[in-house]
Amino acid sequence: MPTLSTNDYTATTTPDGLAFTPKKGQPLTVPYGALESITWAPNTRKVGKGKAPLTQVNFVYRNKEQNSLPKPLRIGDSMANATPENMAAIEAIREQIINADPMPEWKQEVKQDELNKAQGKRAIKIIIGLIIVVGLAIWGFSSCSGKDDGKTSAESGTTSSAKVEKRETNTLTWEAETSGGTAISVTYTTKGMNISQESDATSPWAKDIQVKSKYDLIGANMSAQNTGSGDVTCRAKWNGKVVSENTSKGEFTIASCSIDIDDLD
């Protein structure tokens, strides 16, 4: 049976569903109908010589409450080596999802104390992040507001002051299109690895994501699935410049695009 091996779990296709065996925690079998899609971004990160590159694997559930679970509890999102075995397993899982009867009511059973603990950790990370951002902003403002040489200009009788520049806003644009004009199902990440999805979107399709820094896009990826025949193309633009593009050919095929932040200006 095809098995996907990631940094956090193995996922084996079985007649009853996708059997996840985490490295930490209890095994869990997820019905194929509970899953809406599986996305991956080939060649996301380079690794050591002789090793297959790492790819980001994401599962999107039909139940939105399941998708909103904190990441430590929401099984499915992980990094995996892009080996032929893993790529074949991903294709096998995708086929099972496509052919399964939808089960939008299914969601993972999570104990309340585990949920509270995970949400508490996430809140702490957010608070720490805000403290760092505010601290950097205060430091930057203080640096810009300082006098150039610590002295007033005697000749003009005025005090020199530095202008505080506004922080630049960057735009990541996800695009997808089909050669035959058929509708597209699109799954994409936004800031902070949040996942959004649009089904039966009109071709051509585009979505702008506004970010302050390229580091808001660590692990960013998208996939576009053709709902008919012909080619499907995904594309990522950073401030109008194409930084990733991929095309797949055939009926119901998927094209995936990923971003390496080291390639961004």
QUIVENCOR-V678468 format. One record per backbone hydrogen bond with DSSP energy under -1.0 kcal/mol. CO is the residue of the C=O (numbers start at 0). NH is the residue of the N-H. If there is no record, write none. Layout:
co=<CO	CO>
nh=<NH	NH>
This chain:
co=<1	3	7	8	9	10	11	16	17	18	19	20	27	29	30	31	32	33	36	38	44	47	52	53	53	54	55	56	57	59	59	62	63	65	69	69	72	77	78	79	80	82	83	84	85	86	87	88	89	90	91	92	93	94	102	110	111	112	113	114	115	116	117	118	119	120	121	122	123	124	125	126	127	128	129	130	131	132	133	134	135	136	137	138	139	140	152	157	169	170	171	172	173	174	175	176	182	183	184	185	186	187	189	190	193	195	197	200	204	206	208	210	212	213	215	216	219	220	221	222	223	224	227	229	230	231	232	233	234	235	235	236	237	240	243	245	247	249	252	254	256	259	260>
nh=<12	10	22	5	20	3	18	13	29	11	27	9	19	17	33	34	102	61	59	57	53	50	81	43	44	79	40	77	38	35	36	66	67	68	72	73	74	56	6	54	82	86	87	88	89	90	91	92	93	94	95	96	97	98	105	114	115	116	117	118	119	120	121	122	123	124	125	126	127	128	129	130	131	132	133	134	135	136	137	138	139	140	141	142	143	144	156	152	210	238	208	236	206	234	204	232	226	200	224	197	222	195	192	193	189	187	185	183	175	173	171	169	215	216	191	219	258	188	256	186	254	184	251	249	178	247	176	245	174	242	243	172	240	237	235	233	231	252	225	223	221	262	263>
